[in-house]
Amino acid sequence: MNTDGFKSELAALGTDLTDRAAVFPGGIAVAFDFPSAAEVDDPRVGAAARIVRAAATLHGELAAIEADKDRSPEWKQREAAKANERGAAALAAERAAATVLVDAFDAFDLREAAVPALAATDIGGALTDNEVRMYLRGLSSDDANKLAQAIAEGQHPRMVEAILRAPVPLPEVLTRTAAAAFVDAQERKDPQAARLRETARRVNDALRMTTAHSAGALPASARTHATMDDAIRAAAVGIGERANRRA
């Protein structure tokens, strides 16, 4: 994936784009680690770029304000406060939009993971499903994460079926991983589809990481101006409502 133009744009704002992250003035870093096979025009790559650009723009504005030798400390303080407010709002909006894209891809995974329902007479299968789900609900967070890793590696196919047939959702890390594992098992029959699926998942995971890291992308002076979680939730609701109206 060619990011030369984006790298130059960020450099003008004082931000360095490395192979795996954007590094803002002061050393704050946000992951930007997409697979080489990702397309630059993929909406999820664009969403990550807009997150990084919003943060870089704020850092650049603050640096320019501070470097202005013709202005008083009071002016700098006022202008920095305005920039912080604008920047925090812009970053929250971009993070919200990215969250919608990540969640949409995860929802697609769940729809694709159409595990056949058990026959009404399959009492043994129903009992097995129930025992598996009781076991999973008793796992600690660490054990659930370890199991999710094993499932992602193709282990425990019967457990995957029980997770995806659960009438009450299990821990999100297990549900998401089981859905991806089931789809992967189906697509291994078609190597080309499997390659495309792997790239798509890695792109989604990269955007998920950028979005998560960007919570700390604001300069310390901006954090008092941002209630990031509330802003992201509000913006995400609005984006989702507009998408539903278009559908």
C-alpha positions as CSV (number, residue, x, y, z in Angstrom):
1,M,0.0,0.0,0.0
2,N,1.5,3.3,-1.1
3,T,1.2,6.0,1.5
4,D,3.9,8.4,0.2
5,G,1.4,11.3,-0.4
6,F,-0.2,10.8,3.1
7,K,3.2,10.7,4.7
8,S,4.2,14.0,3.1
9,E,0.9,15.6,4.2
10,L,1.5,14.5,7.8
11,A,5.1,15.6,7.7
12,A,3.9,19.1,7.0
13,L,1.9,19.0,10.2
14,G,4.9,17.7,12.2
15,T,3.8,14.1,12.3
16,D,6.0,11.2,11.2
17,L,4.3,8.2,9.5
18,T,6.4,5.1,10.0
19,D,5.8,1.6,8.6
20,R,3.5,0.8,11.6
21,A,2.4,4.0,13.3
22,A,1.9,7.8,13.1
23,V,4.1,9.5,15.6
24,F,2.9,13.0,16.7
25,P,5.0,15.8,18.3
26,G,5.9,14.8,21.8
27,G,6.2,11.1,20.9
28,I,2.5,10.2,21.1
29,A,1.9,7.3,18.6
30,V,-1.1,5.8,17.0
31,A,-1.0,2.5,15.2
32,F,-1.4,2.7,11.4
33,D,-0.4,-0.8,10.4
34,F,-2.3,-2.1,7.3
35,P,-1.3,-5.1,5.3
36,S,0.6,-4.5,2.1
37,A,-2.2,-6.0,0.1
38,A,-4.7,-3.4,1.4
39,E,-6.1,-1.0,-1.2
40,V,-5.6,2.7,-0.5
41,D,-9.2,3.4,-1.6
42,D,-10.6,0.9,0.9
43,P,-13.0,2.9,3.1
44,R,-11.5,1.5,6.3
45,V,-8.0,2.6,5.3
46,G,-9.5,6.1,4.6
47,A,-11.2,6.1,8.0
48,A,-7.9,5.3,9.7
49,A,-6.2,8.1,7.7
50,R,-8.9,10.6,8.7
51,I,-8.4,9.7,12.4
52,V,-4.6,10.3,12.1
53,R,-5.1,13.4,10.0
54,A,-7.5,14.9,12.6
55,A,-5.0,14.3,15.4
56,A,-2.1,15.5,13.3
57,T,-3.9,18.7,12.4
58,L,-4.5,19.5,16.1
59,H,-0.9,18.9,17.0
60,G,0.2,21.0,14.1
61,E,-2.1,23.9,15.0
62,L,-0.9,23.9,18.6
63,A,2.7,23.8,17.5
64,A,2.1,26.8,15.2
65,I,0.3,28.8,18.0
66,E,3.2,28.1,20.4
67,A,5.8,29.1,17.9
68,D,4.2,32.4,17.1
69,K,6.7,34.9,18.7
70,D,4.5,37.9,18.0
71,R,1.6,36.9,20.2
72,S,1.1,37.2,23.9
73,P,0.8,34.2,26.3
74,E,-2.8,35.1,26.8
75,W,-3.6,35.0,23.1
76,K,-1.8,31.7,22.8
77,Q,-3.8,30.3,25.6
78,R,-7.1,31.4,24.1
79,E,-6.2,30.1,20.6
80,A,-4.9,26.8,22.0
81,A,-8.2,26.3,23.9
82,K,-10.2,26.9,20.7
83,A,-7.9,24.5,18.7
84,N,-8.2,21.9,21.4
85,E,-12.0,22.1,21.3
86,R,-12.2,21.8,17.5
87,G,-9.6,19.1,17.4
88,A,-11.2,17.0,20.1
89,A,-14.6,17.2,18.3
90,A,-13.1,16.3,14.9
91,L,-11.2,13.3,16.3
92,A,-14.3,12.1,18.2
93,A,-16.3,12.3,14.9
94,E,-13.7,10.4,12.9
95,R,-13.4,7.7,15.6
96,A,-17.1,7.3,15.7
97,A,-17.3,6.9,11.9
98,A,-14.5,4.3,12.1
99,T,-16.3,2.4,14.8
100,V,-19.3,2.1,12.6
101,L,-17.2,0.6,9.8
102,V,-15.5,-1.9,12.1
103,D,-18.8,-3.0,13.6
104,A,-20.4,-3.3,10.2
105,F,-17.7,-5.8,9.1
106,D,-18.0,-7.7,12.3
107,A,-21.8,-7.9,11.8
108,F,-21.1,-9.2,8.2
109,D,-19.0,-12.0,9.8
110,L,-21.9,-12.9,12.0
111,R,-24.3,-13.0,9.1
112,E,-21.9,-15.2,7.1
113,A,-21.5,-17.6,10.0
114,A,-24.8,-19.3,9.3
115,V,-24.3,-22.5,11.3
116,P,-27.1,-25.0,10.6
117,A,-29.7,-25.3,13.3
118,L,-29.9,-28.6,15.2
119,A,-32.8,-30.9,14.3
120,A,-35.6,-30.8,16.8
121,T,-34.9,-34.5,17.5
122,D,-31.2,-34.0,18.1
123,I,-31.3,-34.1,21.9
124,G,-27.7,-35.1,22.2
125,G,-26.5,-32.2,20.1
126,A,-28.6,-29.8,22.1
127,L,-27.2,-31.1,25.3
128,T,-23.7,-30.8,24.0
129,D,-24.3,-27.2,22.9
130,N,-25.7,-26.3,26.3
131,E,-22.7,-27.9,28.2
132,V,-20.2,-26.1,26.0
133,R,-22.0,-22.7,26.6
134,M,-22.1,-23.3,30.4
135,Y,-18.4,-24.0,30.3
136,L,-17.6,-20.9,28.3
137,R,-19.7,-18.6,30.5
138,G,-17.5,-19.7,33.5
139,L,-14.2,-18.7,31.8
140,S,-12.1,-15.8,33.1
141,S,-11.3,-13.0,30.7
142,D,-7.8,-14.4,30.3
143,D,-9.0,-17.9,29.6
144,A,-11.6,-16.6,27.1
145,N,-8.9,-14.7,25.2
146,K,-6.7,-17.9,25.1
147,L,-9.6,-19.9,23.8
148,A,-10.4,-17.3,21.2
149,Q,-6.8,-17.6,20.0
150,A,-7.1,-21.4,19.7
151,I,-10.4,-21.0,17.8
152,A,-8.8,-18.5,15.5
153,E,-6.1,-21.1,14.7
154,G,-8.8,-23.5,13.6
155,Q,-9.2,-25.6,16.8
156,H,-12.4,-26.7,18.5
157,P,-14.9,-26.7,15.5
158,R,-17.7,-28.3,17.6
159,M,-17.3,-25.5,20.2
160,V,-17.5,-22.9,17.4
161,E,-20.9,-24.4,16.4
162,A,-22.2,-24.2,19.9
163,I,-21.1,-20.6,20.3
164,L,-22.8,-19.5,17.0
165,R,-26.0,-21.3,17.9
166,A,-26.2,-19.7,21.4
167,P,-29.6,-18.0,21.9
168,V,-28.0,-15.6,24.4
169,P,-24.7,-14.0,23.3
170,L,-21.5,-15.3,24.8
171,P,-18.5,-13.0,25.5
172,E,-17.9,-10.8,22.5
173,V,-14.3,-12.0,21.9
174,L,-15.6,-15.6,21.5
175,T,-18.6,-14.8,19.3
176,R,-16.5,-12.6,17.0
177,T,-13.7,-15.1,16.8
178,A,-16.0,-18.1,16.3
179,A,-17.8,-16.3,13.5
180,A,-14.5,-15.6,11.7
181,A,-13.3,-19.2,12.2
182,F,-16.5,-20.6,10.8
183,V,-16.3,-18.4,7.7
184,D,-12.6,-19.3,7.3
185,A,-13.4,-23.0,7.4
186,Q,-16.0,-22.5,4.6
187,E,-13.7,-20.4,2.5
188,R,-10.7,-22.7,2.8
189,K,-12.5,-24.7,0.1
190,D,-11.7,-21.7,-2.2
191,P,-8.1,-20.5,-1.7
192,Q,-8.7,-17.2,-3.6
193,A,-11.7,-16.3,-1.4
194,A,-9.7,-17.3,1.6
195,R,-6.9,-14.9,0.7
196,L,-9.3,-12.0,0.1
197,R,-11.0,-12.8,3.4
198,E,-7.8,-12.8,5.3
199,T,-6.8,-9.4,3.9
200,A,-10.2,-8.0,4.7
201,R,-10.0,-9.2,8.3
202,R,-6.5,-7.8,8.7
203,V,-7.6,-4.4,7.3
204,N,-10.6,-4.4,9.8
205,D,-8.3,-5.3,12.7
206,A,-5.9,-2.6,11.7
207,L,-8.7,0.0,11.7
208,R,-9.9,-1.4,15.1
209,M,-6.3,-0.8,16.4
210,T,-6.0,2.7,15.0
211,T,-9.4,3.6,16.5
212,A,-8.4,2.2,19.9
213,H,-5.0,3.8,20.0
214,S,-6.3,7.2,18.9
215,A,-8.1,7.6,22.3
216,G,-4.7,8.7,23.5
217,A,-3.8,10.8,20.5
218,L,-4.9,14.2,22.0
219,P,-2.3,16.4,23.5
220,A,-2.6,16.6,27.2
221,S,-3.9,20.2,27.0
222,A,-6.9,19.0,24.9
223,R,-8.1,16.2,27.1
224,T,-10.1,18.5,29.4
225,H,-12.0,19.7,26.4
226,A,-13.1,16.2,25.3
227,T,-15.5,13.7,26.6
228,M,-14.4,11.3,23.9
229,D,-16.5,8.3,24.7
230,D,-19.7,10.3,24.9
231,A,-18.9,12.1,21.7
232,I,-18.1,8.9,19.9
233,R,-21.3,7.2,21.0
234,A,-23.4,10.2,20.0
235,A,-21.8,10.5,16.6
236,A,-22.0,6.8,16.0
237,V,-25.7,6.8,16.7
238,G,-26.2,9.6,14.2
239,I,-24.1,7.8,11.5
240,G,-26.0,4.6,12.1
241,E,-29.4,6.3,11.9
242,R,-28.4,7.9,8.6
243,A,-27.2,4.6,7.2
244,N,-30.5,3.0,8.2
245,R,-32.5,5.7,6.4
246,R,-30.5,5.1,3.2
247,A,-30.9,1.3,3.4
